[in-house]
């Protein structure tokens, strides 16, 4: 009955936070355990009583301030110095700029929206087809959940009760592997499509782009360097990033105006508020799942299917690809981690860091796959291109993402090396 109510509400387009909260309330009312209602409100609030979750609105604020303050444009110009002269240079610039933005924003959907506005018109001007330009930009959003900082890693760290800073470190090598495979995909696609020839910047132009981009580049360096050195926590690094983005945009680039602050804060509050409410509702839903021994039952079933950790992780990837197609990544993460993580650790001896990187990357692929595909529709809305045409151009990048997931499942040291 609980599952039936959950799916009826879900497919009736009820907001996912209400689906979770109402399903839990329905279970309590119909199971006869009405005494649980006395703890219902407590479970709603306890799910968000974690200092680490404060990083989510702060990273969102940093991204908003960078976009409004002109930092995003300067990072794109810096990317031109590195790869702009290659054949198909704008495709490589797009990917490098996305890597830089992934080290700041932490949100795939926000990154896709911002970079679609910035990159797709520029690529079209240089002769790239719009679906391909939109696909590369959307694929760059897949770097956001694993290149630190990552909001999914923040949430996973809270759910799995592992240090968020260690989760960030665990994502560095997988993020570089995925970036390299994306570069290879672009190079192979260049054998079949006539990419426009890129142009290297002159020495003076390169010096200017580098000089103007250094203040913007200082933001991701501040975030990652502070976390890796242990000087700051992920939450403190998010606060520093927001402050740094404001200082650079206001006093160095002089593009950010004080009059923009109310609108920036409003967007940040609305976007982070939706996430926090979702976490709260999912907390009470997870409480019901544990009460019903669903994680234990799932563990017993999975152990009957295989005893190989690699096969288990492949099963998880396949299942989460289906889940990610219909559920938001954050909601899906909150639902699956309490069920599958105990199984991965107790029955297969899988590190929570390896499991977390694989789960987060798999779920974020759902942003770019029908039928829900929020990132796919964001890219479509920002560029005016058909979602299915963008999706067809995305297929090589989704294949490279799956290849990355298989590699991470096969060799745990690709995740754990920097933690050892």
HUWOLIN-V23227 format. One record per pair of residues at least 6 apart in sequence whose C-alpha atoms are under 8 Angstrom apart, sorted by the first residue. I is the first residue (numbers start at 1). J is the second residue. D is the distance in Angstrom with one decimal. If there is no record, write none. Layout:
I/J/D, I/J/D
This chain:
1/27/7.8, 2/23/6.3, 2/24/7.8, 2/26/7.3, 2/27/5.9, 5/23/6.2, 5/26/8.0, 6/19/6.2, 6/20/7.2, 6/23/5.6, 9/19/5.8, 10/16/6.8, 10/19/6.3, 16/278/7.2, 16/331/7.5, 17/277/6.6, 17/278/4.7, 17/279/7.9, 17/281/5.5, 17/282/7.0, 18/281/7.2, 20/281/5.7, 20/282/5.8, 20/284/7.8, 20/285/5.6, 21/281/5.0, 21/282/7.1, 21/284/6.7, 21/285/6.4, 23/285/7.3, 24/284/6.7, 24/285/5.2, 24/288/6.3, 25/37/7.8, 27/288/7.8, 28/34/5.6, 28/36/6.6, 28/37/7.1, 40/284/6.9, 43/280/7.9, 43/283/6.6, 43/284/5.4, 43/287/7.6, 44/280/5.0, 44/281/6.1, 44/283/6.3, 44/284/5.6, 45/280/6.4, 46/280/7.8, 46/283/7.9, 47/279/6.7, 47/280/5.2, 47/283/5.0, 47/284/7.5, 48/276/7.0, 48/279/6.8, 48/280/5.8, 50/158/7.3, 51/235/7.8, 52/154/6.6, 52/155/8.0, 52/158/6.9, 52/164/7.6, 52/234/7.6, 52/235/6.1, 53/154/6.7, 53/155/6.8, 53/158/7.6, 53/235/7.9, 54/235/6.3, 55/151/7.6, 55/154/7.3, 55/234/6.7, 55/235/4.4, 55/236/7.7, 55/238/5.8, 55/239/7.7, 56/151/5.8, 56/154/7.5, 56/272/6.7, 57/268/6.5, 57/269/7.2, 57/271/8.0, 57/272/5.1, 58/235/7.6, 58/238/5.3, 58/239/5.8, 58/242/6.6, 59/104/7.2, 59/105/5.8, 59/106/6.6, 59/151/7.9, 59/238/5.2, 59/239/7.6, 59/241/7.5, 59/242/7.1, 60/105/6.4, 60/106/7.7, 60/107/7.6, 60/268/6.0, 60/271/8.0, 60/272/7.3, 61/242/6.1, 61/264/7.4, 61/265/7.3, 61/268/5.6, 62/104/7.3, 62/105/6.9, 62/238/7.2, 62/239/8.0, 62/241/5.8, 62/242/4.1, 62/243/7.7, 62/245/6.2, 63/104/6.7, 63/105/5.0, 63/242/7.8, 64/264/6.4, 64/268/7.5, 65/242/7.0, 65/245/5.8, 65/246/6.0, 65/249/7.4, 65/256/7.9, 65/264/7.2, 66/72/6.1, 66/245/5.5, 66/246/7.5, 66/249/6.9, 67/114/7.4, 68/249/7.6, 68/255/7.4, 68/256/6.1, 69/245/7.4, 69/246/7.3, 69/248/7.4, 69/249/3.9, 69/250/6.7, 69/253/7.1, 69/254/7.4, 69/255/5.1, 69/256/4.6, 70/249/6.3, 70/253/7.0, 70/255/6.3, 70/256/7.7, 71/213/7.6, 71/216/5.2, 71/245/7.7, 71/248/7.8, 71/249/6.7, 72/101/7.5, 72/216/7.6, 73/118/7.5, 74/209/7.1, 74/212/6.6, 74/213/4.9, 74/216/6.8, 75/97/6.2, 75/100/7.2, 75/213/5.7, 75/216/6.5, 75/217/6.8, 76/93/6.9, 76/94/7.5, 76/96/8.0, 76/97/5.2, 77/209/5.8, 77/210/7.9, 77/213/7.3, 78/206/7.9, 78/209/5.7, 78/210/5.8, 78/213/5.9, 79/93/5.3, 79/94/8.0, 79/96/5.9, 79/97/5.9, 80/89/7.9, 80/90/7.9, 80/93/5.8, 80/200/7.5, 80/201/7.4, 81/200/7.1, 81/201/6.5, 81/206/5.9, 81/209/7.7, 81/210/7.8, 82/93/8.0, 83/89/5.9, 83/92/6.1, 83/93/6.0, 84/90/6.3, 84/92/7.2, 84/93/6.1, 84/198/5.6, 84/199/6.0, 84/200/5.6, 84/201/7.5, 85/197/7.4, 85/198/4.3, 85/199/4.2, 85/200/4.1, 85/201/7.6, 86/197/6.7, 86/198/5.2, 86/199/7.2, 86/200/7.9, 87/195/6.2, 87/196/6.2, 87/197/4.3, 87/198/5.1, 88/190/7.3, 88/195/4.8, 88/196/5.4, 88/197/5.7, 88/198/5.9, 89/196/7.8, 89/197/6.9, 89/198/4.6, 89/199/7.5, 90/123/6.2, 90/198/7.0, 91/123/7.7, 91/133/7.5, 91/136/7.1, 91/186/7.3, 92/183/7.1, 92/186/7.7, 94/119/6.6, 94/136/7.2, 94/137/6.5, 94/140/7.8, 95/136/7.2, 95/137/7.3, 95/140/5.9, 95/179/7.8, 95/182/8.0, 95/183/7.8, 98/111/7.8, 98/115/7.4, 98/137/7.6, 98/140/5.3, 98/141/7.0, 98/143/7.5, 99/140/7.2, 99/143/6.6, 99/144/7.8, 99/147/7.6, 99/179/7.7, 100/217/7.9, 100/220/7.2, 101/111/7.1, 101/144/7.9, 102/108/7.9, 102/111/7.3, 102/141/7.5, 102/143/6.1, 102/144/4.5, 102/145/7.9, 102/147/6.0, 102/148/7.2, 102/149/7.4, 103/144/7.4, 103/147/6.0, 103/148/5.5, 103/149/5.8, 103/220/5.3, 103/223/7.7, 103/224/7.5, 104/148/7.8, 104/149/6.5, 104/219/7.1, 104/220/5.4, 104/223/7.4, 104/241/7.7, 105/111/6.7, 105/144/7.3, 105/149/7.2, 105/150/7.5, 106/144/5.4, 106/145/6.4, 106/147/8.0, 106/148/7.0, 106/149/5.2, 106/150/4.0, 106/151/5.2, 106/152/7.8, 107/144/5.9, 107/145/6.9, 107/150/6.6, 107/151/6.1, 107/152/8.0, 108/141/4.7, 108/142/6.3, 108/143/7.6, 108/144/5.1, 108/145/6.6, 108/364/7.7, 108/375/7.6, 109/141/7.0, 109/367/7.7, 109/374/7.4, 109/375/5.5, 109/378/7.5, 111/141/5.9, 111/144/7.5, 112/137/6.5, 112/138/5.4, 112/140/7.5, 112/141/5.4, 112/375/6.7, 112/378/7.2, 112/379/6.5, 113/378/6.2, 113/379/6.5, 113/382/6.8, 115/137/6.4, 116/134/6.6, 116/137/6.0, 116/138/7.5, 116/379/6.3, 116/382/6.2, 116/383/6.8, 117/382/6.3, 117/383/7.4, 119/133/7.8, 119/137/7.2, 120/130/6.9, 120/133/5.4, 120/134/6.0, 120/137/7.4, 120/383/7.0, 123/129/8.0, 123/130/7.8, 123/133/6.3, 124/130/6.1, 124/133/7.3, 126/196/6.8, 127/196/6.5, 128/195/7.3, 128/196/7.4, 130/383/7.6, 130/385/7.1, 131/385/6.4, 131/386/7.9, 131/389/5.9, 131/390/4.8, 131/393/6.4, 132/390/6.8, 132/393/5.6, 132/394/7.8, 134/379/6.3, 134/380/7.6, 134/383/6.9, 134/385/8.0, 134/390/6.4, 135/390/5.4, 135/391/7.0, 135/393/5.7, 135/394/5.1, 136/394/7.2, 138/368/7.5, 138/375/7.0, 138/376/7.1, 138/379/6.4, 138/394/8.0, 139/394/6.9, 139/397/6.4, 139/398/7.7, 142/361/7.3, 142/364/6.7, 142/365/7.0, 143/175/6.3, 143/178/7.4, 143/179/7.4, 144/150/6.3, 145/151/7.0, 145/152/6.1, 145/153/7.1, 145/360/6.5, 145/361/6.3, 145/364/7.1, 146/153/7.6, 146/168/7.6, 146/171/4.8, 146/172/7.0, 146/174/7.0, 146/175/5.5, 146/357/6.7, 146/360/7.5, 146/361/6.8, 147/168/7.4, 147/171/5.6, 147/172/5.6, 147/174/7.9, 147/175/5.1, 147/176/7.9, 148/168/5.0, 148/169/7.3, 148/171/6.5, 148/172/6.8, 148/224/6.9, 149/168/6.1, 149/223/7.5, 149/224/7.4, 149/234/7.7, 150/168/7.3, 152/330/6.8, 152/360/6.4, 153/164/6.8, 153/167/6.2, 153/168/6.9, 153/356/7.5, 153/357/7.8, 153/360/7.3, 154/164/5.7, 154/167/8.0, 155/330/8.0, 156/333/7.4, 156/334/7.9, 156/337/7.7, 156/356/6.7, 157/163/6.0, 157/164/5.0, 157/167/6.9, 158/164/7.6, 159/334/7.3, 159/337/7.1, 159/338/7.3, 160/337/7.3, 160/338/7.8, 160/341/7.6, 160/352/7.3, 162/352/7.8, 164/234/6.9, 165/227/6.2, 165/228/7.5, 165/233/6.9, 165/234/6.1, 166/353/8.0, 166/419/7.1, 167/353/6.2, 167/356/7.9, 167/357/7.9, 169/228/7.1, 169/418/6.7, 169/419/7.0, 170/353/6.5, 170/354/7.7, 170/357/7.5, 170/415/5.1, 170/416/6.0, 170/417/7.9, 170/418/6.7, 170/419/6.7, 171/357/6.5, 171/415/6.7, 172/415/8.0, 173/414/6.4, 173/415/6.5, 174/404/7.5, 174/408/7.4, 174/414/6.6, 174/415/6.5, 177/404/7.0, 178/400/7.3, 178/401/6.5, 178/404/6.1, 181/400/6.0, 181/404/8.0, 182/397/6.3, 182/400/6.7, 185/396/6.6, 185/397/6.8, 185/400/7.5, 215/248/6.5, 215/252/8.0, 216/245/7.6, 216/248/7.1, 219/241/5.8, 219/244/6.5, 219/245/6.9, 220/241/7.7, 222/237/7.3, 222/240/7.7, 222/241/7.0, 223/234/7.8, 223/237/5.2, 223/238/6.9, 223/240/7.6, 223/241/6.4, 226/232/5.4, 226/233/7.7, 226/237/6.6, 227/233/6.0, 227/234/6.2, 227/237/7.0, 246/256/7.6, 248/254/7.7, 249/255/5.7, 249/256/5.2, 250/256/4.7, 250/257/6.6, 275/330/7.7, 278/331/6.8, 279/330/7.9, 279/331/7.4, 279/334/7.2, 282/331/7.0, 282/334/6.2, 282/335/6.9, 283/334/7.5, 285/335/8.0, 286/334/7.6, 286/335/6.5, 286/338/7.1, 289/295/7.3, 294/339/7.1, 295/338/7.0, 295/339/4.3, 295/340/6.9, 295/342/7.7, 295/343/7.8, 296/339/7.8, 298/339/7.2, 298/340/7.8, 299/339/8.0, 299/340/7.5, 299/342/8.0, 299/343/5.3, 299/347/7.9, 302/312/7.9, 303/347/7.2, 306/312/6.7, 307/348/7.1, 308/348/7.3, 309/344/7.9, 309/348/5.4, 309/349/7.7, 309/350/7.1, 310/409/5.8, 310/410/5.9, 313/355/8.0, 313/409/6.1, 314/406/7.3, 314/409/7.3, 316/359/7.9, 317/358/7.6, 317/359/7.2, 317/362/6.2, 317/405/7.8, 320/359/7.5, 320/362/6.4, 320/363/6.1, 321/362/6.2, 321/363/6.4, 321/365/7.2, 321/366/6.6, 323/332/6.9, 323/363/7.6, 323/366/7.8, 324/332/6.9, 324/362/7.6, 324/363/5.0, 324/364/7.1, 324/365/7.0, 324/366/4.2, 324/367/7.4, 325/366/4.7, 325/367/7.5, 325/369/6.0, 325/370/6.2, 325/371/6.2, 325/372/5.9, 325/373/6.5, 326/366/7.6, 326/371/6.8, 326/372/5.5, 326/373/7.9, 327/366/7.8, 327/372/7.5, 328/366/7.6, 328/367/7.6, 328/374/8.0, 329/360/7.8, 329/363/5.3, 329/364/5.7, 329/366/7.1, 329/367/7.5, 332/363/7.3, 333/359/7.6, 333/360/7.3, 333/363/7.4, 341/352/7.1, 341/355/7.4, 344/350/5.4, 344/351/7.9, 344/352/7.9, 344/355/7.5, 345/351/6.5, 345/352/7.0, 353/415/7.2, 353/416/7.3, 354/408/7.4, 354/409/7.7, 354/412/6.2, 354/415/5.7, 354/416/7.0, 357/415/7.7, 358/405/6.2, 358/408/7.1, 358/409/7.4, 361/405/7.7, 362/405/7.5, 365/398/7.5, 366/372/7.7, 366/373/5.7, 367/373/4.3, 367/374/5.1, 367/375/4.6, 367/376/6.3, 368/374/6.9, 368/375/5.4, 368/376/4.7, 368/391/7.2, 369/376/6.9, 369/391/7.2, 370/376/7.9, 376/387/6.2, 376/390/7.4, 376/391/7.2, 377/387/6.1, 379/385/8.0, 379/387/7.8, 380/386/6.0, 380/387/5.3, 380/390/7.3, 407/414/8.0, 408/414/6.1, 408/415/6.9
